[in-house]
């Protein structure tokens, strides 16, 4: 009888030990969801850096609206570059106009006519941005108020609904921060075309830079500035860019001229004065059909920045492609 009880006790103990062992993974393995097998951790897949792609001016009215409607929707525009956009943690563009449910007033106009320069984007554009990984946009430009304050509020509402962030709005917010794999990046808008005197505008941007340095690993200024179609930045732009870096900015990205302008390195910091067009129907010259994409790679540990550049080309059918 005693031996029988002893045998039962030993059996219970052995079963308990086996169950306990089964609850733990061996070193070098991860617990997987039901239906998937455990596998060793692939350290290569544990990204050591953050990739943020910056692109230029994005406009979804006029000719772009026409070609999108003709070819089944907005995603036609990104069809050739979809995988490139998704190969980044985040894509940031300048949204050159409001998103509203108003009818377009520019779609049937000719260059030079007043309404040719008043943009509104269909509400479906917000979802298209999100689907193509453009999850942060700059609203600090000279077209965001084309449909007034109501158009601005409508834009924010549609972006909020799909989860696309924004900054640079004429009211708020001037800046926004992201945290990706432990790296904190703050993006600050400088819009040359706001209804403020330039001294006040520049001073407020510098104050924003200095404030952001206290809680950011990297501070990036997105500038909407300069002269349209000019191949070089002005001396005033260069002076201001240097002031921003002196104040603590780590990188400056520019838009508005609709053509690519030269980049500069100042105090080991990069300045891209203009990335040119990204999505736009300006097919009247080779310069306006070219765009530059800048991939900013931030090391998670050192916070050092490396750069890769992509050459975009705007096809006259509304699509943006990569120029080989």
N, C-alpha and C positions, 0 to 999 in steps of 0.2 A: 504493500500500500504506500509505504514511504517512498520507495523507488519510483512508483507511478507518479506521485505528486512531484517528485524531484524532476522527472522527465518532462512533465507538463510545464513546470516553472522554467526549465532550460529552453524549451521550445518557444515559450512566450517571449523570453529575453532575446533569443536569436531573431525572432520575427520583428521585434521592436527595433533592433539594431539595423536590420535590413531596410525597414521603412525609413528610419532616420537618415541613412546613407542616401537613399533615393531622393531625398528632398534637396540635396545640395548638388551644384554643378561642379565639375572638376575645374581646376585652374585653367584659364585660357579658353573657357567656353562661356556662352551666354544662354540664359533661359529663353526659349522661343515660345511663341504662342502655340496653342493646340493646333495640330495639323501640320506643323513645321518641325523639322529635325534641328537639334542643336548643332552648331558649327563653330569652329574656332573664330575668335575676333580677328577681323582683317584690319590691321593697323593702318593700311593704306587708305581705307575708307574713312578713317577718323581725320577729317580735314584739319590741317594745321593753319589754315588761312581763310580769310573771308574774301569773297569775290563780289564786287559791286560794279555793275556796268552803267556808265553814264553815256547818254545819247543826247542829241540836240533837239531841235524844234519839232513838235508833234502837232499836226493840224488835220482834223477829220471833217472838214467841210469842203465846199466848192468842188473841185475836181476829184478829191479823194472820196467824198461822199458819193459822187456819181459812179466811180469805178467800184466802190464797195457794194453799192446797191445792184449794180449790173452783174456782179460776180458772186452773189450769194451771201454777202455780209462782210463785216469789218475784218474778220480773220483772214480774208483774202489778202489784205495789205501785208500781213506778217507771215504769210505762207512760206516764203523762202528763207526766213530767218528765225522761225519759231524755235528750233532746237538750240540755236545760238543764244537766244534770250533766256531759255530755261536752264542753260548751263552756268548760271550765276545765282548767287544767293539773293540778289536784288537787282532790279533794273530801275534806273531813275531817269526821267525825261522831263522836258519843259512842255507843259500842256498849254498850247498856244490858243486858248479860247475856252469859253464856258460850255458846260454840258446842260442843255435845257430841252424841254419838249416843244420849243418854238420851231416853226418851219424855217428852213434855211432861206436867207435873203441874198446869199452870194452864189448859189449853185448855178444860176443862169446868167450871171453878170460877166462883163468883159473887163480886162485890166484897165484901170483908170476910172471906172465908175465907182461912186461912193460906196455902195453896198458890197463891192468886191472885197472890201477889207473888214467886213463885219462878220464874225464867225460865230456859229453855234454848232455843237456836236450832239448827235442823237444820243438819247439816254443809254442805248445799247453799248456805247463806247466804253462806259465805266467797266462793264463786265469783260469786254474785250481786253482792256488794259490788264486786269487781274489775271485773265487766262494766259496772257503772254508774259507774265512775270514782271510787268511794269507796275509795281506795287507802291511806288512813291513818285509823286509828281510835284514839280515847281509851279506855283500859280502866280509867281511874281513876274508878270510880263505886261506888255502894252495892249493885249487883246482880251484879258480875262474879264474886263468890264464892258465888253462889246454889247451885252444885253443887260447892263446896269447891275445894281445891287441884287436884284431878284435873280439875275443869271448867276451871280457869284454864289448866292445861297443855294440855288438849285444844284450847282456843280458840287458843292460840299456834300449836299444830301445824297446825291447819286454815288459819289465816291465812298461815303460812309457806309452805304448799304452793301457795297461789295467788298469792303475792307481794303481800299486803296488809300494810303496816307497822302497828306499834302502839306505844303508849307509855302510861305511867301505871299499869302493872301494879303490884299490891301488892308484888311482889318486884323486878322490873326489866323494862324500863328506865323510869326516871322521865321521861326526855326522849328526843327523837329529832330528827335534823336532815335536811333535804333540800337538794339543790342543783339548781336549775332555771335553765337558761340563765345560769349564773354568779352567781345570787343564792342565798346561804346563809340558810336560815330554820331556827331551832330552836324546837321546840314542847315546852313543859314542862307537866306535869300537876300540878294542885293538887287533891287529893281530900279534902274535909272529913270524909269518912266512913271514913278509914283508922283502923287500930287503933293510933294514936299520940296522945299528948297534943298539943293544937293548937299549943302554943308550939314544940315540936320540929318538927312538920309544917310550920309557916310558916317557921321558920328554915331548914330544909333546902331549901325552895322558893326562898327568897331567895338562898341560897348557889348553887343551881343556875343562877339568873338571872345572877348575877355571873360565874360561871365561863363560861357560854355566850356572854357578850358578847365574849369575847376571840377567838372564831372564827365569829361569826354577824353577818350584816348586819341581821337582824331577829330579835327574840326575842318569841314569842307564848305567853301562859299560857292554858291551857284549864282552867277551874275548874269542878269539880262541887261545888256549894255552895248554901246558902240554904234557904229554907222553901218546901215544895211548895205550889203554887197561890197564893202571895203575889204581889200585883201590883207590889210594890216590893221592892228589896233591903234588907237590914237595915243599920243603921249600922255594925255590925261588918264586914260585907262591904265597904262603901265604904271604911272605914279600911284594910282589908287590901289592897284593890285599889290604893289610893294608895301603900301600902308597896311593892307589887310594881313599880309604875312608878318610884318613887323609886330602886329597886334596879337599874333598867335595862330593864324590860319595855317593849316598843313597842306592844303590843296585848293586851287581855284579852277572852277569850270565855268566857261562862258557860253552864252547863246545870244541870239537876235540878229546878227549880220546875215544869216542864211548862206554863208559860205565859210569854209574852213579857214581859220587864221593860224599863224605860227604859234607854237608853244615856246615857253621860256622857263628856264630854271633860275630862281632867285633865292639865295641863301639856302640852297639845297632843297627848295620846295618847288613843285611844278605848277605852272600857270598855263591853262589851255584857254586862250582868249576867246575862241569860238569853235564849237564842234560842227557848225553848219546845220543843214537840215537832216531830219531823220525820217519823218513822214510829212510830205508837202507836195503840192502840185506845181511847183516852180520849175518847169521843164524848159525854160527859155535859154538856159546856158549850161555848159558843162559844170561850171563852178557851183551852181545852185542845185545840181543833181548829185552832188557829192556830200557825204556826211562822214563824220568821224565818231567812232565809239571808243571809249576809254575804259578798259577793265582795270579797276583799282584792286590790287591784291594786298591785303593787310595781314601780316603775320600775327597769329593769335598771342604769341608769347612776347616777342620783341616790339610789336606794333610798327615795325618797319613797313614801308610801302613800296611795292613794285608796280610797274605799269605794262599793260599790253594794249595795242591799238588795233582796231578793226576798221576797215574801209567799207563804208556802205555806199550803195548806188541806187538812186531813185529812178525806177523804170517809168516811162511815160504811160503805163497802164495802171498806175496807182500802187504798185508793189515796191517795197524796199528789198534790195538784195545785197549780198556781200560781193564786193569787187575783188576778184582774184588778182 
